[in-house]
Amino acid sequence: MEKIKIKINGQEVEVEQGKTILQVAKELNLHIPTLCNFEPLLPQGSCRICLVEDRGKFVTSCTTQVAPNMDVKLDTPDVIASRNLILQLLFTERNHYCMYCEASGDCELQKLGYEFGLDHFEFETYERKFTVDNSHNYIVIDPNRCVLCRRCVRACSQLAGHNVLGEMNRGIDTTIIADMNVPLGESSCTSCGLCVQVCPTGAITDKRSYYFGKDIQTEEIYSNCDQCPVGCGVKIYKKKGSNFIVKIYGDFDKENEGILCKLGRYAALFEEKSRLTSAKIKDDFGFKKIDFDGIIKTINEKMEDSVVYVDGSLFNEELSLIKKVFKDRVFSLYENEPPIESNVSIDDIKSAKDYIVIGVDLNREYGVIGSFIKRKIFSKNGRLILFDSNYNSLKNVANYVFGIDELESGLEKLKDLDSPIIIYKNLSEKETEILSKNKNFRFFYLPFETNSIGLLKENIKHKIEKSKNIIFIGKNLQGLKDIAKESFTIVFTPYETDEINKFDLLIPINDGFEREGSFYNVDGKVINKAKVLDSKFETFDLKAILEELIKVKSL
Amino acid sequence: MTILTVLICSGAACLSSGEEAVKNKLMTLINEKNLQDEVKVIETGCMGPCQYGPLMIVYPDNSFYISLNEDKIEKIVDEHFIKGRPVKEYLWETPETRKKVEEKKIIPFFEKQLKIVLGNCGNIDPENIDEYIGTGGYEALAKVLTEMTPEEVIDVVTKSGLRGRGGAGFPTGLKWKFAREAKGDQKFVICNGDEGDPGAFMDRSVCEGDPHTVLEGMAIAGYAIGANKGYIYIRAEYPLSVKRLQLALKQAKKYGLIGKKILETDFNFDIDIRIGAGAFVCGEETALIASIEGERGQPRPRPPFPAQKGLWGKPTIINNVETLSNIRKIILNGPEWFSSVGTEKSKGTKVFALSGKVINTGLVEVPIGISLREIIFDIGGGIANGKKFKAVQIGGPSGGCVSEQNLDTPVDYESLTSLGAIMGSGGLIVLDEDNCMVDIAKFFLEFTVDESCGQCIPCRVGLKQMYNILDKITKGKGTMEDITRLEELAKVVKSTSLCALGQTAPNPVLSTLKYFRDEYYEHIKEKKCRANVCKFDEIEEKVIK
C-alpha cells in the first residue's frame, strides 16, 4: 500500500492510503469513541459519535479514508461539544435507563455515557414504547433499548448472509424488524445469533444468558465447535467459579469470521436430548447399576469375540486409543468415504462465484458454509444453482432450482458457469459419474459426521460384520438396532434414547464441552476443542476407560 | 385550412381544475359546428400561471383565456371562433390596473421571464415527438454524436457555467468530468425527478410538458461520460409525468433516438424509468441510488461520491430534471449564449414554483440574478388581498426565510446561501402578515422530522427535540433558555448530520431566528402571536394555578 503524509492533532504522520481515519488513529494508539462502527462490518457512519475535524469540517472517522493534505484534529472543543450533544440526544430517544437493563455493565452506550461524564438528561426524554418481541426460541428483541446502529442488520446481511433483519418506518419511528415485520420467531431467522453478538446495547439479547452474568463475571475460553465438520471458532463465556456457560460467541479471527449457526451457538446452551445419567447392565430382572471396575471387567471378558463400531463423533485421540485396544476389528457404522474427494477449501468457497449445491439444505446443516454462499448471492457477487427434489430452504435464495433427477439436463443448460464449486454430501453412482466428467468443476465434500475424515485417517471404514459381542462407541445409534439383535451389545453413548433399553451394557460418556480432543474439519485441518465444563452426571471419560483396558490387557 | 390554433394546458394543475371537461366540451362544440378544418386543438404542458387554470391560448390572436369552464367555452366558440371577436371578459386581467390584456405576450407575468428550460412547455404537445423534433428537438444529440467528442461536450457544458439545479449547485461540467475520468466498465446516468419539497413542481412540469428534452439531455450526458444506461427516478405521486415520460421513451426508441446504435452511430443508450415511493430523502443522491438498487432508501456516507462509486458501485452521475433540460440548448446555442444570462458565478435561468400569498401563483422561469422583489411584485403581482409582505421562504424545508430588507438581493446560489436560505430546487413561498414565523419554522421542521430517514442521530433525534421546543414556544410555554438550546441544537444538527437533509433542515429555524427573533421573544415573554396563528392554552394554565 502506498504511504501518504497527513497531520493528526498537529503531528505529521505517515499512513497507509486506503485506511480510514479511525483505523489509522487506532494504530497510533489514539482513541476515538465509536458506537455504530464494528470492524468486520462495512462502516456506515450513522451514529456520528466518531466525528473528527478535518480542515474545519466534521467528518466521520469510520467512513472517511485518509487523503493527502488532511489535517485531522480528534478532540477540538467543537468536536467534543458535538459528540456530547449527540450522546445526550441518543440517551433521551428511547429507554436508556441502565439500571434495569440486562446489558448494563457490558453496554457500549453506557460506556460512552461514562466516558463523556453524562450524569443527567439535558432534554425531555420522550418515552416511545415499542413492543418487545419475545417470540423467538432463543432471542429477545427489545426496540426500546435500540440505538438504531444497524449492526444487527449489517451483520445479518453482510456477514451471515441471512438477510432477515431490516428496518421499518422513518425518523424516530424507525425500528428493526424481521422479514416483512413478522415476529422473529415466525420469520426466516435461522437462529445463528450473530445479531446478539454484535448488538452494542440490550436491544437484542439471548434468553439463556439473560441476567446470568456480565462479561466481568465470566472467563473467556477460545475453542472450536464440534457440531459439524466445519469446526467454527468459538469464544465461550464461562461463569467464573461455576460449572456454567453463559454464552457462546463466534470468533471473528477464525475462518468462520465470527459467524456461527444455531447448533454452534445454542446447542450447548439448550440441551434438548436427555442424557444417560449412569452406567447400567441388563440382567434377568432389568437394568442395574455398574461401576468402573465392573465395566472394565465385562468388556475384558467380551473382547475376544467382539466387533467394534464407531461413528464420526469421536475425536482423533479417542480413535487412536480404540485402534490400539481393538486393532483391526474397528469399523465405521456408517458410510464415511466421500463419493468424490474435495479439492477446494473454505477459503475457496468464500471467493468463488458459482455454486452448485446438491441435496443439502445449508440453512439447516453446515450453516456457516451456507452463510458464506448466501452473502455472495445477496450482494449479487455469486450465483447459486440448487439440485434438490426435497424441501430445501435454499430454494428461496437460489438463482436456479432443479430436481435432483435433472442433474444432467440442468447442467447442460448452464453453460456459462465460472469454475463452479459443487457442494454435496451424498451422491448416487450416476450423479458421481455425471459430475466427474466435467473438468471445469471444483468439489467441496461435506462429510456426514464431525470427524468422518478422522475415521478415514485411522483407516476405519464402513463394514458390517456379525459377531457374538458388539461394542458401539458414539452418538448415532440409528444403524445399530438391526445388527445387534442376537449379540451382547455394549454401548458407549452420552444420550438416553428410546431404543437404548434393547442393548445390554450402557456406559454414559462425556459430551459437548465436557470432553476435549481434536478432529479433522472439512479442509482436513486439525481442529482442537477444549474442555470447559465438568459433567453433572456419573458419566465416564472415554479415554480413561480405553487407557484402563490397555493397562489390563498388558498385565 | 387551419385558421385558429388552440393550445390548451393539460398540466397536472389545470387537469385538476377541470381541463378535461373543458377540452371535451371544446371538441364537441367544434364537431357540432363543423370547425374541424378551421380549428386545431393541441394539449400542451404547463403554461405557468397555474392558479388561473384551466388555461387556453388562441393563435394567431394570441388571446390568453383563463379560469375556463364549459359555459365560457361555449361563448368563446361562438364569439371568437365563429365571429372572430375574442371574448374580452375571459382574458387575463392585470391585478394592478384591472385591465384585460388582449395579447399574451404583453402580460406582466410573462414579461420578466426567460424561458430556456420551459421553452417548449405550454407550446407543444408533449405526447407527440414530432412536435418536439419540430422545435429542433434531438438536433443537439445529433450534433453531439456526429460532430463532437465526449471531451468537447464536457468542455461546452463546463464553459456554459451550468450548475446543478437540484439544490447544491455543483458545476455540472465538473461532475461529468469526474465521471468521465472515473474508471469503470459500466457507467450510469441518473435523472433525479424525485421532487419532494412541499409546494415545488418544477420538475413535474418539465416532465409533463416537455419529456423529450429530459431524454435528450440524458443521452447527451451518457455520451459525455461514457455511459450506455440511464435511469429516470420519479415519484409515484406524479402519474402524469410517468405516463408522458413512458410515452416519450417509447416514441424515441421507435425513432431510433434512444436504444441501440442511435442515429446510426456506435452509441448505445437505453433509459429505464424507476418510480419512487415518495420518501423525501430519496431526492438525496445516495439515497436515490440505494432506492434504485432495491435497498431501503437511505443515504450513504460520501465520499465516495457517486461519480466514483455510484449505482451498483459503478461511476454514476445524478442530474436534476431541470439541469438536464438545459443541456440541449447549451449544445445548440453554444456556451457563451448560456453564460450571457445570469450572474458571475451562477449562469442561466432558474425555474421557481411561486406560491403562497401572491396574486399570481404558478411556474416561473427567470434569469438568475433577478431580485426577489421582481419575482414577487412584478411577476407575482404583489401580495394578495392588500396585505403586507412579511417574508419569502425559498428552497423548501431545506431553505430559509428572507425578510423585506433583503428583497433586492439578486437570486443566485451564493447570495441566497449568505442570507441563510438556499436556491434549493426552486420552491418559493410568499408569506404575509397573517403568517406566524415561529409557526412556519415549526411547519417545515415537522416535515423534516417526518421525512428523516432515521439513520443518523442528529437528524433523527435532534430535529425531533427542536420540534418539541418550537411546539412549546407556539403553545406559550417556551423559555428564553429554549432559544439558546434551539440554536445549539440547530448548529450541531447542521454540522454533524450524515446527508443534506439533516444538514439543511435547521435552516428554516435559523433564518427565522435571524430575521424574526422578536416574534420568538413575543411568544415567550408576552405569550402573544402577532399573526394570531398560535393558540395559547390559557385555560390549562388557570387550572394549574
Boltz contact constraints between the chains, C-beta under 6 A:
constraints:
  - contact:
      token1: [A, 45]
      token2: [B, 301]
      max_distance: 6.0
  - contact:
      token1: [A, 46]
      token2: [B, 455]
      max_distance: 6.0
  - contact:
      token1: [A, 46]
      token2: [B, 456]
      max_distance: 6.0
  - contact:
      token1: [A, 47]
      token2: [B, 457]
      max_distance: 6.0
  - contact:
      token1: [A, 48]
      token2: [B, 456]
      max_distance: 6.0
  - contact:
      token1: [A, 48]
      token2: [B, 457]
      max_distance: 6.0
  - contact:
      token1: [A, 48]
      token2: [B, 458]
      max_distance: 6.0
  - contact:
      token1: [A, 48]
      token2: [B, 496]
      max_distance: 6.0
  - contact:
      token1: [A, 51]
      token2: [B, 496]
      max_distance: 6.0
  - contact:
      token1: [A, 58]
      token2: [B, 495]
      max_distance: 6.0
  - contact:
      token1: [A, 58]
      token2: [B, 496]
      max_distance: 6.0
  - contact:
      token1: [A, 63]
      token2: [B, 301]
      max_distance: 6.0
  - contact:
      token1: [A, 82]
      token2: [B, 492]
      max_distance: 6.0
  - contact:
      token1: [A, 82]
      token2: [B, 496]
      max_distance: 6.0
  - contact:
      token1: [A, 85]
      token2: [B, 492]
      max_distance: 6.0
  - contact:
      token1: [A, 86]
      token2: [B, 457]
      max_distance: 6.0
  - contact:
      token1: [A, 86]
      token2: [B, 458]
      max_distance: 6.0
  - contact:
      token1: [A, 89]
      token2: [B, 457]
      max_distance: 6.0
  - contact:
      token1: [A, 89]
      token2: [B, 461]
      max_distance: 6.0
  - contact:
      token1: [A, 89]
      token2: [B, 462]
      max_distance: 6.0
  - contact:
      token1: [A, 90]
      token2: [B, 457]
      max_distance: 6.0
  - contact:
      token1: [A, 93]
      token2: [B, 461]
      max_distance: 6.0
  - contact:
      token1: [A, 123]
      token2: [B, 465]
      max_distance: 6.0
  - contact:
      token1: [A, 167]
      token2: [B, 296]
      max_distance: 6.0
  - contact:
      token1: [A, 170]
      token2: [B, 453]
      max_distance: 6.0
  - contact:
      token1: [A, 170]
      token2: [B, 454]
      max_distance: 6.0
  - contact:
      token1: [A, 171]
      token2: [B, 449]
      max_distance: 6.0
  - contact:
      token1: [A, 171]
      token2: [B, 452]
      max_distance: 6.0
  - contact:
      token1: [A, 171]
      token2: [B, 454]
      max_distance: 6.0
  - contact:
      token1: [A, 171]
      token2: [B, 460]
      max_distance: 6.0
  - contact:
      token1: [A, 172]
      token2: [B, 460]
      max_distance: 6.0
  - contact:
      token1: [A, 172]
      token2: [B, 464]
      max_distance: 6.0
  - contact:
      token1: [A, 174]
      token2: [B, 454]
      max_distance: 6.0
